[in-house]
Amino acid sequence: MAKDTHDVTSLDTWSRRRITQSMLAATEQAVAVYPPELFRS
């Protein structure tokens, strides 16, 4: 039971890391296309 819980937690952490990397990559692409001034408010 504990092993299954650990596996689910590890998968959740891995999924969250993948999502974070995807968001960072999208942000880098947006900054490369649009001037940083557009993100300043």
C-alpha positions, 0 to 999 in steps of 0.5 A, a space after each residue: 500500500 505504501 509503495 503504491 502511494 509512493 509511486 503515485 506521488 512520484 508520478 505526480 511530481 514527475 508530471 508537475 515537473 514536465 508541466 513546469 518545463 513546458 511552461 518555461 519553454 513556452 515563456 522563453 519562446 514568447 520572450 524571444 518573439 515579443 519584446 519584454 516591454 509587452 510583459 511589463 505592466 
